[in-house]
Amino acid sequence: MCSRCDVSDRDAVLSLASKVKEEVGDVSILVNNAGIMNCHPLLRHNPQEIRKTYDINVLAHFWVSFSGIYSTFTPVRKAAISDN
């Protein structure tokens, strides 16, 4: 399955996750590789660039992680935590 999604939009991520779970089921591997970089000095970034960068490079990973799209990883994580 291949889809487009604005990962900075939490509702879009949750909607896509729901669609994937419905059509595919649990996901075993998820490549969550979204990221942007503004190519000019940090002090020249405007507020919109800073917000967009943060939304995509930081928050998007939370939206995907909490979407439930790869719930099959939950038992693995619990076992790894309890074994330590």
N, CA, C and O atoms as a GROMACS GRO file, in nm:
protein
  336
    1MET      N    1   0.084  -0.117   0.000
    1MET     CA    2   0.000   0.000   0.000
    1MET      C    3   0.088   0.123   0.000
    1MET      O    4   0.189   0.128   0.071
    2CYS      N    5   0.053   0.220  -0.077
    2CYS     CA    6   0.125   0.346  -0.082
    2CYS      C    7   0.022   0.459  -0.073
    2CYS      O    8  -0.077   0.459  -0.146
    3SER      N    9   0.046   0.555   0.016
    3SER     CA   10  -0.046   0.666   0.035
    3SER      C   11   0.030   0.793   0.061
    3SER      O   12   0.146   0.790   0.104
    4ARG      N   13  -0.035   0.904   0.035
    4ARG     CA   14   0.021   1.035   0.070
    4ARG      C   15  -0.049   1.085   0.194
    4ARG      O   16  -0.169   1.063   0.214
    5CYS      N   17   0.027   1.154   0.278
    5CYS     CA   18  -0.030   1.206   0.400
    5CYS      C   19   0.054   1.324   0.449
    5CYS      O   20   0.177   1.316   0.451
    6ASP      N   21  -0.012   1.431   0.486
    6ASP     CA   22   0.058   1.544   0.548
    6ASP      C   23   0.081   1.506   0.693
    6ASP      O   24  -0.009   1.519   0.776
    7VAL      N   25   0.201   1.459   0.724
    7VAL     CA   26   0.229   1.407   0.858
    7VAL      C   27   0.229   1.514   0.966
    7VAL      O   28   0.230   1.482   1.085
    8SER      N   29   0.229   1.641   0.927
    8SER     CA   30   0.219   1.747   1.026
    8SER      C   31   0.074   1.771   1.067
    8SER      O   32   0.047   1.846   1.161
    9ASP      N   33  -0.020   1.707   0.997
    9ASP     CA   34  -0.163   1.719   1.025
    9ASP      C   35  -0.208   1.595   1.102
    9ASP      O   36  -0.227   1.488   1.042
   10ARG      N   37  -0.225   1.609   1.232
   10ARG     CA   38  -0.260   1.495   1.318
   10ARG      C   39  -0.384   1.422   1.269
   10ARG      O   40  -0.387   1.299   1.265
   11ASP      N   41  -0.487   1.497   1.232
   11ASP     CA   42  -0.611   1.434   1.185
   11ASP      C   43  -0.589   1.353   1.058
   11ASP      O   44  -0.649   1.247   1.041
   12ALA      N   45  -0.504   1.403   0.968
   12ALA     CA   46  -0.474   1.330   0.845
   12ALA      C   47  -0.400   1.200   0.876
   12ALA      O   48  -0.426   1.097   0.814
   13VAL      N   49  -0.309   1.204   0.972
   13VAL     CA   50  -0.235   1.083   1.012
   13VAL      C   51  -0.330   0.980   1.072
   13VAL      O   52  -0.324   0.862   1.038
   14LEU      N   53  -0.417   1.025   1.162
   14LEU     CA   54  -0.511   0.932   1.226
   14LEU      C   55  -0.609   0.873   1.125
   14LEU      O   56  -0.645   0.756   1.134
   15SER      N   57  -0.651   0.954   1.029
   15SER     CA   58  -0.741   0.906   0.925
   15SER      C   59  -0.673   0.800   0.839
   15SER      O   60  -0.733   0.696   0.810
   16LEU      N   61  -0.549   0.826   0.798
   16LEU     CA   62  -0.476   0.728   0.718
   16LEU      C   63  -0.450   0.600   0.797
   16LEU      O   64  -0.460   0.490   0.743
   17ALA      N   65  -0.416   0.615   0.924
   17ALA     CA   66  -0.390   0.497   1.008
   17ALA      C   67  -0.515   0.410   1.016
   17ALA      O   68  -0.506   0.287   1.009
   18SER      N   69  -0.629   0.472   1.030
   18SER     CA   70  -0.755   0.399   1.034
   18SER      C   71  -0.780   0.325   0.903
   18SER      O   72  -0.822   0.209   0.902
   19LYS      N   73  -0.754   0.393   0.792
   19LYS     CA   74  -0.772   0.332   0.660
   19LYS      C   75  -0.677   0.214   0.641
   19LYS      O   76  -0.718   0.109   0.590
   20VAL      N   77  -0.552   0.229   0.682
   20VAL     CA   78  -0.454   0.121   0.668
   20VAL      C   79  -0.494   0.001   0.753
   20VAL      O   80  -0.491  -0.113   0.706
   21LYS      N   81  -0.533   0.025   0.879
   21LYS     CA   82  -0.574  -0.086   0.966
   21LYS      C   83  -0.693  -0.160   0.908
   21LYS      O   84  -0.703  -0.282   0.919
   22GLU      N   85  -0.784  -0.085   0.846
   22GLU     CA   86  -0.903  -0.145   0.786
   22GLU      C   87  -0.868  -0.228   0.662
   22GLU      O   88  -0.920  -0.339   0.645
   23GLU      N   89  -0.781  -0.175   0.577
   23GLU     CA   90  -0.750  -0.240   0.450
   23GLU      C   91  -0.638  -0.344   0.460
   23GLU      O   92  -0.638  -0.442   0.386
   24VAL      N   93  -0.543  -0.323   0.551
   24VAL     CA   94  -0.424  -0.408   0.558
   24VAL      C   95  -0.418  -0.488   0.688
   24VAL      O   96  -0.371  -0.602   0.690
   25GLY      N   97  -0.465  -0.429   0.796
   25GLY     CA   98  -0.450  -0.490   0.928
   25GLY      C   99  -0.332  -0.429   1.000
   25GLY      O  100  -0.288  -0.319   0.967
   26ASP      N  101  -0.279  -0.500   1.098
   26ASP     CA  102  -0.164  -0.450   1.173
   26ASP      C  103  -0.042  -0.443   1.083
   26ASP      O  104  -0.023  -0.526   0.994
   27VAL      N  105   0.040  -0.342   1.107
   27VAL     CA  106   0.160  -0.320   1.028
   27VAL      C  107   0.280  -0.369   1.109
   27VAL      O  108   0.295  -0.336   1.226
   28SER      N  109   0.366  -0.448   1.045
   28SER     CA  110   0.485  -0.500   1.112
   28SER      C  111   0.604  -0.406   1.100
   28SER      O  112   0.684  -0.395   1.193
   29ILE      N  113   0.614  -0.339   0.987
   29ILE     CA  114   0.726  -0.247   0.964
   29ILE      C  115   0.669  -0.117   0.910
   29ILE      O  116   0.588  -0.116   0.818
   30LEU      N  117   0.714  -0.008   0.968
   30LEU     CA  118   0.670   0.123   0.924
   30LEU      C  119   0.792   0.212   0.908
   30LEU      O  120   0.868   0.231   1.003
   31VAL      N  121   0.811   0.266   0.790
   31VAL     CA  122   0.921   0.360   0.766
   31VAL      C  123   0.863   0.500   0.786
   31VAL      O  124   0.785   0.549   0.706
   32ASN      N  125   0.904   0.561   0.894
   32ASN     CA  126   0.855   0.694   0.931
   32ASN      C  127   0.973   0.789   0.912
   32ASN      O  128   1.044   0.821   1.007
   33ASN      N  129   0.992   0.835   0.789
   33ASN     CA  130   1.114   0.904   0.752
   33ASN      C  131   1.089   1.047   0.703
   33ASN      O  132   1.160   1.096   0.617
   34ALA      N  133   0.987   1.111   0.758
   34ALA     CA  134   0.958   1.248   0.717
   34ALA      C  135   1.055   1.344   0.785
   34ALA      O  136   1.091   1.325   0.901
   35GLY      N  137   1.096   1.445   0.713
   35GLY     CA  138   1.182   1.546   0.771
   35GLY      C  139   1.211   1.655   0.669
   35GLY      O  140   1.218   1.630   0.549
   36ILE      N  141   1.227   1.775   0.719
   36ILE     CA  142   1.263   1.888   0.631
   36ILE      C  143   1.378   1.965   0.693
   36ILE      O  144   1.403   1.956   0.813
   37MET      N  145   1.447   2.041   0.610
   37MET     CA  146   1.557   2.124   0.657
   37MET      C  147   1.558   2.252   0.574
   37MET      O  148   1.566   2.249   0.451
   38ASN      N  149   1.550   2.364   0.642
   38ASN     CA  150   1.560   2.492   0.573
   38ASN      C  151   1.708   2.523   0.552
   38ASN      O  152   1.788   2.514   0.645
   39CYS      N  153   1.741   2.559   0.431
   39CYS     CA  154   1.882   2.576   0.395
   39CYS      C  155   1.926   2.721   0.401
   39CYS      O  156   1.968   2.779   0.301
   40HIS      N  157   1.915   2.779   0.518
   40HIS     CA  158   1.971   2.911   0.544
   40HIS      C  159   1.999   2.922   0.694
   40HIS      O  160   1.949   2.840   0.771
   41PRO      N  161   2.076   3.020   0.735
   41PRO     CA  162   2.116   3.030   0.876
   41PRO      C  163   1.996   3.031   0.971
   41PRO      O  164   1.891   3.088   0.940
   42LEU      N  165   2.012   2.968   1.085
   42LEU     CA  166   1.905   2.956   1.184
   42LEU      C  167   1.841   3.090   1.219
   42LEU      O  168   1.718   3.099   1.229
   43LEU      N  169   1.920   3.190   1.238
   43LEU     CA  170   1.866   3.320   1.279
   43LEU      C  171   1.787   3.390   1.169
   43LEU      O  172   1.725   3.493   1.194
   44ARG      N  173   1.788   3.336   1.048
   44ARG     CA  174   1.709   3.392   0.939
   44ARG      C  175   1.577   3.319   0.918
   44ARG      O  176   1.500   3.353   0.829
   45HIS      N  177   1.550   3.217   1.001
   45HIS     CA  178   1.423   3.145   0.991
   45HIS      C  179   1.309   3.234   1.040
   45HIS      O  180   1.322   3.304   1.141
   46ASN      N  181   1.198   3.231   0.969
   46ASN     CA  182   1.082   3.306   1.016
   46ASN      C  183   0.994   3.212   1.100
   46ASN      O  184   1.014   3.091   1.097
   47PRO      N  185   0.898   3.266   1.173
   47PRO     CA  186   0.814   3.183   1.261
   47PRO      C  187   0.742   3.069   1.188
   47PRO      O  188   0.725   2.961   1.244
   48GLN      N  189   0.698   3.092   1.065
   48GLN     CA  190   0.628   2.988   0.989
   48GLN      C  191   0.722   2.872   0.956
   48GLN      O  192   0.682   2.756   0.963
   49GLU      N  193   0.847   2.902   0.920
   49GLU     CA  194   0.944   2.797   0.891
   49GLU      C  195   0.976   2.716   1.016
   49GLU      O  196   0.987   2.593   1.010
   50ILE      N  197   0.989   2.784   1.128
   50ILE     CA  198   1.019   2.715   1.254
   50ILE      C  199   0.905   2.622   1.290
   50ILE      O  200   0.928   2.506   1.326
   51ARG      N  201   0.781   2.671   1.281
   51ARG     CA  202   0.664   2.589   1.314
   51ARG      C  203   0.653   2.468   1.222
   51ARG      O  204   0.630   2.356   1.268
   52LYS      N  205   0.671   2.489   1.091
   52LYS     CA  206   0.659   2.380   0.995
   52LYS      C  207   0.768   2.274   1.020
   52LYS      O  208   0.740   2.155   1.016
   53THR      N  209   0.890   2.319   1.046
   53THR     CA  210   1.000   2.228   1.074
   53THR      C  211   0.971   2.145   1.199
   53THR      O  212   0.991   2.024   1.199
   54TYR      N  213   0.924   2.209   1.304
   54TYR     CA  214   0.893   2.139   1.429
   54TYR      C  215   0.776   2.042   1.409
   54TYR      O  216   0.780   1.929   1.456
   55ASP      N  217   0.673   2.087   1.338
   55ASP     CA  218   0.556   2.001   1.315
   55ASP      C  219   0.594   1.875   1.239
   55ASP      O  220   0.544   1.767   1.270
   56ILE      N  221   0.681   1.887   1.140
   56ILE     CA  222   0.719   1.770   1.060
   56ILE      C  223   0.830   1.689   1.126
   56ILE      O  224   0.820   1.566   1.130
   57ASN      N  225   0.933   1.754   1.176
   57ASN     CA  226   1.049   1.682   1.228
   57ASN      C  227   1.030   1.626   1.370
   57ASN      O  228   1.102   1.535   1.410
   58VAL      N  229   0.934   1.680   1.444
   58VAL     CA  230   0.914   1.634   1.582
   58VAL      C  231   0.774   1.578   1.602
   58VAL      O  232   0.758   1.459   1.631
   59LEU      N  233   0.673   1.661   1.587
   59LEU     CA  234   0.538   1.619   1.620
   59LEU      C  235   0.486   1.507   1.531
   59LEU      O  236   0.413   1.420   1.578
   60ALA      N  237   0.521   1.507   1.405
   60ALA     CA  238   0.471   1.404   1.313
   60ALA      C  239   0.505   1.264   1.361
   60ALA      O  240   0.425   1.172   1.344
   61HIS      N  241   0.622   1.246   1.420
   61HIS     CA  242   0.662   1.114   1.469
   61HIS      C  243   0.572   1.070   1.585
   61HIS      O  244   0.543   0.952   1.600
   62PHE      N  245   0.529   1.166   1.667
   62PHE     CA  246   0.434   1.134   1.774
   62PHE      C  247   0.299   1.095   1.716
   62PHE      O  248   0.239   0.997   1.761
   63TRP      N  249   0.250   1.170   1.618
   63TRP     CA  250   0.119   1.140   1.559
   63TRP      C  251   0.118   0.999   1.500
   63TRP      O  252   0.021   0.925   1.517
   64VAL      N  253   0.224   0.962   1.431
   64VAL     CA  254   0.230   0.828   1.373
   64VAL      C  255   0.243   0.723   1.483
   64VAL      O  256   0.176   0.620   1.478
   65SER      N  257   0.326   0.749   1.581
   65SER     CA  258   0.347   0.652   1.690
   65SER      C  259   0.219   0.627   1.768
   65SER      O  260   0.191   0.513   1.806
   66PHE      N  261   0.142   0.732   1.793
   66PHE     CA  262   0.021   0.718   1.873
   66PHE      C  263  -0.102   0.685   1.790
   66PHE      O  264  -0.213   0.676   1.844
   67SER      N  265  -0.086   0.667   1.660
   67SER     CA  266  -0.201   0.640   1.574
   67SER      C  267  -0.252   0.498   1.588
   67SER      O  268  -0.364   0.469   1.547
   68GLY      N  269  -0.171   0.409   1.646
   68GLY     CA  270  -0.211   0.270   1.660
   68GLY      C  271  -0.186   0.189   1.535
   68GLY      O  272  -0.228   0.073   1.526
   69ILE      N  273  -0.118   0.247   1.438
   69ILE     CA  274  -0.098   0.181   1.310
   69ILE      C  275  -0.010   0.057   1.323
   69ILE      O  276  -0.026  -0.038   1.247
   70TYR      N  277   0.083   0.058   1.417
   70TYR     CA  278   0.166  -0.062   1.433
   70TYR      C  279   0.153  -0.120   1.572
   70TYR      O  280   0.250  -0.131   1.647
   71SER      N  281   0.031  -0.156   1.604
   71SER     CA  282   0.003  -0.210   1.737
   71SER      C  283   0.067  -0.347   1.758
   71SER      O  284   0.078  -0.393   1.872
   72THR      N  285   0.109  -0.411   1.652
   72THR     CA  286   0.174  -0.541   1.670
   72THR      C  287   0.307  -0.527   1.742
   72THR      O  288   0.359  -0.626   1.794
   73PHE      N  289   0.364  -0.406   1.748
   73PHE     CA  290   0.489  -0.386   1.819
   73PHE      C  291   0.468  -0.376   1.970
   73PHE      O  292   0.564  -0.390   2.046
   74THR      N  293   0.347  -0.352   2.015
   74THR     CA  294   0.321  -0.331   2.157
   74THR      C  295   0.369  -0.447   2.244
   74THR      O  296   0.438  -0.422   2.343
   75PRO      N  297   0.337  -0.574   2.213
   75PRO     CA  298   0.388  -0.682   2.299
   75PRO      C  299   0.540  -0.690   2.303
   75PRO      O  300   0.597  -0.723   2.407
   76VAL      N  301   0.605  -0.659   2.192
   76VAL     CA  302   0.751  -0.662   2.186
   76VAL      C  303   0.809  -0.556   2.280
   76VAL      O  304   0.902  -0.583   2.356
   77ARG      N  305   0.753  -0.437   2.274
   77ARG     CA  306   0.801  -0.329   2.360
   77ARG      C  307   0.779  -0.362   2.506
   77ARG      O  308   0.868  -0.339   2.588
   78LYS      N  309   0.663  -0.416   2.540
   78LYS     CA  310   0.635  -0.452   2.679
   78LYS      C  311   0.732  -0.558   2.728
   78LYS      O  312   0.781  -0.549   2.841
   79ALA      N  313   0.761  -0.658   2.647
   79ALA     CA  314   0.855  -0.763   2.686
   79ALA      C  315   0.994  -0.706   2.704
   79ALA      O  316   1.063  -0.742   2.799
   80ALA      N  317   1.036  -0.618   2.616
   80ALA     CA  318   1.170  -0.560   2.626
   80ALA      C  319   1.182  -0.477   2.752
   80ALA      O  320   1.287  -0.477   2.817
   81ILE      N  321   1.076  -0.405   2.788
   81ILE     CA  322   1.080  -0.321   2.908
   81ILE      C  323   1.082  -0.409   3.034
   81ILE      O  324   1.156  -0.380   3.128
   82SER      N  325   1.001  -0.514   3.036
   82SER     CA  326   0.994  -0.597   3.156
   82SER      C  327   1.118  -0.684   3.177
   82SER      O  328   1.148  -0.725   3.289
   83ASP      N  329   1.191  -0.712   3.068
   83ASP     CA  330   1.313  -0.794   3.079
   83ASP      C  331   1.431  -0.717   3.132
   83ASP      O  332   1.531  -0.777   3.173
   84ASN      N  333   1.423  -0.585   3.132
   84ASN     CA  334   1.538  -0.504   3.176
   84ASN      C  335   1.532  -0.478   3.320
   84ASN      O  336   1.621  -0.412   3.374
   0.00000   0.00000   0.00000
